[in-house]
């Protein structure tokens, strides 16, 4: 049973360019969804902002533009710091350096606009409800994993490696997968939430190398199944990793971008595919050939392809076509499509995630990664179709 977090405070700094009422509406919805009490408060000057940082519960600090308020980012390591705008030098989670004991100095989310407040509140609550141990797998500040183990872990648990999405852009981070990590830990998995260098800042090779290194670390000493689970752009990363790493027992795509060539042709998310891979499919065919799950078929590993029927129609199309192609290539594939949008697939309370988790739980006992191909199974109840948000 996860203990409740008694109180959450969102404190905004002087000069913040945002409607406080709208921020309060966003926050109140999150407080209700998470089952916590909380409030939004505005500090009129840096001294009031500094005083508010002494709050002992789950704290989200939105400093705004005031230099004195911003200088306090390191003064409250336990806080989740939020910039509605993109920051040129974020302090975390994309660059929060772990110490040798696995702790880390603060969390800084940025560039997601007002919606970023919802994610900041979730992260503040999740990290107190079920603390994670942060483990570095490289020297760069973005090379880390947060590990949550089941209560009473013995070391023989199956491993779930989670890879976040965000169309490979650095404003999105591993906090997107917090809730699923907690859910999987409750279900008996050792849950590894992977951060990695994003290609918009570090190039495509760095991203692919980081995912491989992180999975290798998670697999060290593992005696049970290893499941790679990716959301959206992370779905591509998970299936590509499964094609390269025979230790992976099951690869799971949650609303994944599984055909990079066609994704580039359709200019998904304003050209996100070409931006990530360093060029179009015509300009970099070898990179696409190594990276696109569709181009790597057969993967030779069991796969679960999950798609919300209310997601971006291009992602629905990519998911359905990929599942058919993987089955035709001889891979063992389960295709699960149900009502839900792009983010329902990573919401532990949603029916589509509960169905997904049931399939994943079936692999707790070791199963062969190769076997007779299964026709993709579709559980379809699409409901109203609408475009999704970011990937």
C-alpha positions, -999 to 999 in steps of 0.1 A, spaced: 0 0 0 15 33 -11 13 59 18 -5 91 10 14 124 7 -4 147 31 2 181 15 14 196 -17 24 233 -21 29 250 -54 46 283 -49 51 308 -77 77 335 -77 75 372 -84 69 383 -119 57 349 -132 40 354 -166 10 332 -161 -26 334 -150 -27 322 -113 -63 311 -116 -55 288 -145 -25 274 -126 -48 267 -96 -73 250 -119 -46 227 -132 -32 220 -98 -66 213 -82 -74 187 -109 -40 170 -101 -46 171 -64 -79 154 -68 -66 128 -92 -37 119 -69 -58 119 -37 -38 146 -20 -45 180 -4 -27 210 -18 -27 246 -26 -12 272 -50 3 303 -35 20 333 -50 50 350 -35 51 388 -40 89 391 -35 120 370 -33 120 370 5 85 355 6 95 330 -20 125 319 0 104 315 31 79 293 13 107 269 4 107 257 40 75 237 33 80 202 45 56 183 22 57 178 -16 69 212 -30 67 225 -66 85 258 -70 78 280 -101 104 308 -97 95 329 -127 120 355 -142 132 372 -110 170 366 -107 170 365 -69 142 339 -69 160 319 -96 192 319 -76 174 297 -50 172 267 -72 199 249 -52 185 260 -19 157 233 -17 170 200 -31 138 182 -23 117 205 -45 105 200 -80 114 232 -98 94 242 -128 99 267 -157 69 271 -180 94 282 -206 123 263 -221 155 267 -201 189 270 -217 206 253 -187 181 230 -169 191 219 -135 173 185 -137 160 159 -141 179 161 -174 210 173 -156 206 164 -119 239 146 -110 235 117 -87 257 113 -57 275 81 -48 246 71 -25 221 73 -53 205 106 -41 201 136 -63 200 173 -59 167 186 -71 145 182 -101 140 209 -128 112 205 -154 110 230 -181 96 239 -215 62 222 -212 41 253 -207 12 254 -182 7 217 -187 41 212 -172 26 220 -138 5 188 -139 37 168 -145 56 186 -118 29 179 -92 28 143 -102 66 139 -99 67 157 -66 40 133 -52 54 101 -68 90 106 -56 77 109 -20 52 81 -22 77 56 -36 112 69 -35 135 57 -62 172 50 -61 191 69 -89 219 49 -105 244 64 -130 253 43 -161 277 69 -175 294 102 -167 270 126 -184 243 141 -162 216 126 -184 229 91 -181 210 76 -152 182 53 -142 157 55 -113 151 21 -98 120 11 -78 119 -23 -63 90 -43 -50 85 -44 -12 104 -74 1 125 -76 -30 148 -106 -31 169 -99 -62 152 -125 -83 124 -102 -96 117 -98 -133 131 -65 -147 110 -39 -164 130 -12 -183 109 19 -191 118 44 -218 100 77 -220 88 95 -251 85 131 -261 94 128 -298 131 125 -287 131 161 -275 149 172 -243 121 191 -227 105 157 -219 121 134 -194 118 102 -174 93 117 -150 67 108 -176 70 72 -166 70 76 -127 35 63 -123 40 32 -144 73 24 -125 54 25 -92 26 3 -107 51 -22 -120 70 -23 -87 37 -30 -70 32 -59 -94 65 -75 -85 89 -60 -111 122 -43 -105 113 -11 -124 141 8 -141 131 43 -154 157 53 -179 169 88 -187 191 92 -218 207 119 -238 182 133 -263 192 137 -300 182 174 -302 212 182 -279 235 152 -283 228 134 -316 211 102 -325 241 79 -318 243 91 -282 206 83 -277 209 48 -291 241 41 -272 226 53 -239 196 31 -242 218 1 -249 241 8 -219 212 14 -195 195 -19 -205 228 -37 -201 232 -24 -166 196 -33 -157 202 -68 -171 233 -74 -150 226 -103 -126 190 -105 -136 177 -141 -132 141 -135 -145 126 -120 -176 136 -86 -189 108 -65 -204 116 -33 -224 86 -9 -223 86 23 -243 60 51 -247 56 69 -280 92 77 -292 103 54 -264 83 26 -281 107 29 -311 137 28 -287 123 -3 -269 117 -23 -300 150 -12 -316 168 -23 -283 150 -57 -285 163 -62 -320 199 -56 -307 198 -73 -273 189 -110 -270 184 -107 -233 151 -89 -237 122 -113 -232 93 -90 -242 93 -57 -260 63 -34 -254 53 -4 -274 28 20 -259 16 42 -287 50 39 -304 65 55 -335 73 22 -351 78 31 -388 103 59 -389 104 61 -427 67 67 -430 68 89 -399 93 111 -416 72 112 -448 42 123 -428 62 150 -410 50 137 -375 51 164 -348 65 190 -372 93 169 -385 104 153 -353 117 121 -369 141 138 -393 152 162 -365 161 133 -342 178 111 -368 198 139 -384 181 139 -417 152 126 -438 148 89 -447 162 98 -482 192 115 -467 201 89 -440 187 56 -452 213 35 -432 203 53 -400 167 46 -406 174 10 -415 191 4 -382 166 24 -361 131 18 -374 114 -12 -358 96 -19 -391 129 -20 -410 144 -44 -384 117 -71 -387 118 -99 -377 130 -88 -343 131 -123 -330 115 -114 -297 79 -115 -283 62 -81 -287 32 -64 -273 19 -34 -294 -5 -12 -275 -25 16 -291 -52 39 -279 -80 42 -305 -84 79 -297 -47 87 -303 -32 105 -333 -46 86 -363 -11 84 -378 1 65 -347 -29 42 -349 -20 35 -385 16 29 -377 8 5 -349 -17 -15 -368 5 -19 -399 35 -27 -378 17 -55 -359 6 -71 -392 41 -68 -407 57 -83 -376 33 -112 -376 39 -118 -413 77 -117 -407 73 -146 -381 75 -127 -349 53 -135 -319 30 -105 -316 0 -94 -295 -18 -62 -307 -40 -45 -281 -61 -15 -291 -87 -1 -268 -103 33 -260 -78 58 -248 -56 87 -260 -19 91 -262 -14 94 -224 -40 69 -212 -15 41 -222 8 54 -194 -20 60 -168 -22 32 -142 -59 40 -136 -69 36 -173 -85 4 -186 -60 2 -215 -30 2 -191 -46 -24 -168 -51 -47 -198 -15 -40 -208 -2 -48 -174 -21 -81 -174 -3 -92 -206 31 -80 -192 25 -100 -160 22 -132 -180 59 -130 -188 69 -131 -151 78 -167 -157 105 -171 -183 92 -177 -218 111 -183 -250 117 -152 -270 111 -171 -303 81 -192 -311 52 -196 -335 38 -164 -347 4 -154 -333 -20 -133 -353 -22 -99 -338 -52 -97 -314 -72 -65 -314 -94 -54 -285 -111 -24 -302 -135 1 -286 -122 32 -302 -148 57 -291 -144 93 -305 -112 98 -324 -92 129 -318 -57 141 -323 -32 136 -295 -7 158 -279 31 155 -281 48 121 -287 
